[in-house]
Amino acid sequence: MAWIYLVLAGLFEIGWPIGLKLAQDDKTRIMGLTIAVVFIAASGFLLWLAQKQIPIGTSYAVWTGIGAAGTFIVGVIFYGDPASLGRYLGIMLIILGVATLKLSH
């Protein structure tokens, strides 16, 4: 169950940067900030639950890795962020590093 909590925490981690991005526009500022706070709280709570059984270093790396890779993908698809070979390789290195932490436990 701890790994389910951790994956969900990582997915919620993607939501708060999106909320902050929405908050950049005056028309969606309050909604964006609300989204960011809700997702930060949910993500943190789920990470807390996961860390009851998963080592802190592993859980934090997985959490931030899911958040970083997911936010990168959302940025490229929905916000027109740059998508170069180097950026894709960087995300792949993050994912490989997280997988290595998990597999070498």
Rosetta silent file (secondary structure, phi, psi, omega in degrees, C-alpha in Angstrom):
SEQUENCE: MAWIYLVLAGLFEIGWPIGLKLAQDDKTRIMGLTIAVVFIAASGFLLWLAQKQIPIGTSYAVWTGIGAAGTFIVGVIFYGDPASLGRYLGIMLIILGVATLKLSH
SCORE:     score description
SCORE:     0.000 S_00000001
   1 L     0.000  -31.568 -178.427    0.000    0.000    0.000 S_00000001
   2 H   -61.220  -37.568  179.719    2.922    2.341    0.705 S_00000001
   3 H   -69.843  -32.736  174.808    3.981    2.282   -2.943 S_00000001
   4 H   -64.692  -45.065  176.330    0.474    3.181   -4.048 S_00000001
   5 H   -57.757  -41.984 -176.639    0.556    6.137   -1.653 S_00000001
   6 H   -67.970  -43.326  178.084    3.930    7.146   -3.032 S_00000001
   7 H   -63.461  -43.737  177.087    2.887    7.001   -6.678 S_00000001
   8 H   -61.915  -40.743  177.246   -0.259    8.977   -5.880 S_00000001
   9 H   -59.334  -42.668  178.151    1.847   11.502   -3.943 S_00000001
  10 H   -64.370  -38.550  178.163    4.066   11.906   -7.004 S_00000001
  11 H   -68.073  -39.839  175.656    1.081   12.409   -9.268 S_00000001
  12 H   -66.155  -27.954  177.602   -0.356   15.032   -6.916 S_00000001
  13 H   -61.020  -27.195  178.211    3.085   16.668   -6.956 S_00000001
  14 H   -70.517  -28.480 -173.645    2.427   17.502  -10.616 S_00000001
  15 H   -70.392  -34.447 -174.143   -0.698   19.480   -9.689 S_00000001
  16 H   -73.264  -35.132  173.270    0.780   22.274   -7.631 S_00000001
  17 H   -64.565  -31.473  175.947    3.116   23.703  -10.306 S_00000001
  18 H   -65.316  -43.073  176.280    0.122   23.701  -12.650 S_00000001
  19 H   -59.246  -42.549  178.296   -1.831   25.649  -10.030 S_00000001
  20 H   -65.048  -35.539  177.044    1.028   28.145   -9.742 S_00000001
  21 H   -65.093  -43.509  177.464    1.095   28.489  -13.526 S_00000001
  22 H   -63.327  -32.363 -178.445   -2.652   29.210  -13.536 S_00000001
  23 L   -70.681  -10.698  178.531   -2.115   31.765  -10.763 S_00000001
  24 L   -69.279  -24.341  179.865    0.077   33.843  -13.104 S_00000001
  25 L   -93.891  131.538 -179.375   -3.067   35.131  -14.834 S_00000001
  26 H   -55.301  -35.322 -176.617   -5.155   37.672  -12.898 S_00000001
  27 H   -70.293  -26.991 -176.793   -8.369   35.948  -14.002 S_00000001
  28 H  -119.242   18.284 -175.511   -7.376   32.566  -12.559 S_00000001
  29 H   -60.233  -52.737 -176.755   -5.124   33.660   -9.682 S_00000001
  30 H   -64.306  -44.190  178.971   -7.344   32.571   -6.775 S_00000001
  31 H   -61.693  -45.003 -179.472   -8.301   29.302   -8.458 S_00000001
  32 H   -62.268  -44.845  178.578   -4.667   28.581   -9.321 S_00000001
  33 H   -65.150  -37.503  177.384   -3.421   29.278   -5.803 S_00000001
  34 H   -63.845  -45.301  177.543   -6.217   27.140   -4.368 S_00000001
  35 H   -58.999  -45.799 -179.070   -5.302   24.277   -6.682 S_00000001
  36 H   -59.802  -46.699 -178.179   -1.631   24.611   -5.712 S_00000001
  37 H   -65.087  -42.956 -179.969   -2.346   24.532   -1.972 S_00000001
  38 H   -62.939  -44.193 -178.375   -4.740   21.567   -2.236 S_00000001
  39 H   -70.220  -36.517  176.186   -2.295   19.552   -4.332 S_00000001
  40 H   -62.127  -46.054 -178.723    0.664   20.386   -2.071 S_00000001
  41 H   -63.205  -45.977 -179.268   -1.313   19.263    0.981 S_00000001
  42 H   -64.507  -43.438 -179.972   -2.533   16.050   -0.654 S_00000001
  43 H   -63.183  -45.577  179.280    0.907   15.239   -2.018 S_00000001
  44 H   -63.476  -41.132  179.398    2.604   15.867    1.315 S_00000001
  45 H   -63.810  -44.812  179.464    0.063   13.783    3.224 S_00000001
  46 H   -66.193  -36.731  175.418    0.429   10.849    0.837 S_00000001
  47 H   -63.193  -42.038  177.551    4.234   11.115    1.031 S_00000001
  48 H   -58.569  -44.829  177.770    3.964   11.049    4.828 S_00000001
  49 H   -62.343  -43.256 -178.171    1.890    7.868    4.633 S_00000001
  50 H   -64.560  -36.541 -176.367    4.353    6.251    2.222 S_00000001
  51 L   -71.476   -6.399  174.284    7.358    7.079    4.404 S_00000001
  52 L   -67.016  -25.566 -177.323    5.971    4.919    7.182 S_00000001
  53 L  -125.089  -17.974 -176.940    7.246    1.899    5.200 S_00000001
  54 L  -108.144  135.298  179.450    9.558    3.241    2.491 S_00000001
  55 L   -54.059  145.611 -174.235   12.996    4.708    3.334 S_00000001
  56 H   -58.246  -43.525 -178.930   13.050    8.510    3.288 S_00000001
  57 H   -64.373  -42.790  178.568   15.701    8.806    0.555 S_00000001
  58 H   -66.428  -47.073 -177.340   13.925    6.411   -1.757 S_00000001
  59 H   -64.265  -41.209 -179.840   10.491    7.882   -1.154 S_00000001
  60 H   -66.090  -41.658  179.607   11.686   11.452   -1.652 S_00000001
  61 H   -64.200  -43.093  178.419   13.532   10.588   -4.864 S_00000001
  62 H   -64.544  -45.050 -179.534   10.538    8.740   -6.299 S_00000001
  63 H   -58.082  -52.233 -178.753    8.175   11.543   -5.245 S_00000001
  64 H   -70.948  -31.659  178.354   10.241   14.305   -6.799 S_00000001
  65 H   -64.762  -45.545  176.133   11.080   12.176   -9.839 S_00000001
  66 H   -61.470  -44.203 -179.845    7.427   11.573  -10.648 S_00000001
  67 H   -62.575  -44.836 -178.539    6.712   15.241  -10.034 S_00000001
  68 H   -66.980  -47.968 -179.009    9.598   16.476  -12.183 S_00000001
  69 H   -65.755  -43.706  179.849    8.963   14.112  -15.092 S_00000001
  70 H   -64.281  -41.749  179.398    5.203   14.620  -14.978 S_00000001
  71 H   -67.336  -37.273  175.554    5.471   18.399  -14.782 S_00000001
  72 H   -59.324  -48.023 -178.952    7.923   18.380  -17.680 S_00000001
  73 H   -62.998  -44.666  177.706    5.490   16.364  -19.811 S_00000001
  74 H   -60.553  -42.499  179.737    2.534   18.596  -18.878 S_00000001
  75 H   -61.426  -42.328  179.842    4.621   21.672  -19.695 S_00000001
  76 H   -67.806  -45.510 -174.186    5.566   20.355  -23.126 S_00000001
  77 H   -74.603  -44.323 -170.744    2.076   19.156  -24.046 S_00000001
  78 H  -104.362  -20.441 -174.488   -0.098   21.935  -22.611 S_00000001
  79 H  -119.743    5.880  176.301    2.124   24.995  -22.156 S_00000001
  80 L    68.537   25.213  176.675    4.467   24.860  -25.133 S_00000001
  81 L   -63.637  151.813 -179.222    7.609   24.369  -23.049 S_00000001
  82 L   -62.178  141.936 -179.384   10.714   23.557  -25.092 S_00000001
  83 L  -131.769   90.702  178.682   11.185   19.881  -25.905 S_00000001
  84 L  -107.363  168.327  178.076   14.688   19.086  -27.103 S_00000001
  85 H   -58.648  -41.856  179.421   16.580   15.834  -27.164 S_00000001
  86 H   -61.110  -40.444  179.264   18.701   17.054  -24.251 S_00000001
  87 H   -67.716  -40.634  176.716   15.653   17.807  -22.118 S_00000001
  88 H   -64.542  -40.228  177.566   14.175   14.370  -22.838 S_00000001
  89 H   -63.640  -39.152  177.712   17.500   12.743  -21.964 S_00000001
  90 H   -60.701  -44.028  177.746   17.586   14.705  -18.711 S_00000001
  91 H   -64.948  -39.554  178.039   14.153   13.419  -17.718 S_00000001
  92 H   -62.770  -37.237  177.659   15.201    9.886  -18.650 S_00000001
  93 H   -65.438  -37.836  176.283   18.251   10.216  -16.373 S_00000001
  94 H   -62.083  -47.615 -179.217   15.991   11.282  -13.503 S_00000001
  95 H   -63.004  -42.582  178.472   13.732    8.279  -14.087 S_00000001
  96 H   -64.742  -37.809  177.654   16.715    5.913  -14.348 S_00000001
  97 H   -64.395  -42.526  178.160   18.178    7.327  -11.142 S_00000001
  98 H   -64.786  -43.642  179.212   14.920    6.807   -9.279 S_00000001
  99 H   -62.721  -39.308  178.177   14.605    3.262  -10.646 S_00000001
 100 H   -62.424  -42.564  176.490   18.180    2.532   -9.561 S_00000001
 101 H   -58.297  -44.047 -178.874   17.405    3.687   -6.028 S_00000001
 102 H   -66.989  -45.604 -175.389   14.409    1.383   -5.900 S_00000001
 103 H   -72.960  -24.326 -177.316   16.145   -1.623   -7.405 S_00000001
 104 L   -95.766   14.220  179.793   19.277   -1.365   -5.273 S_00000001
 105 L   -67.621    0.000    0.000   17.374   -1.351   -1.960 S_00000001
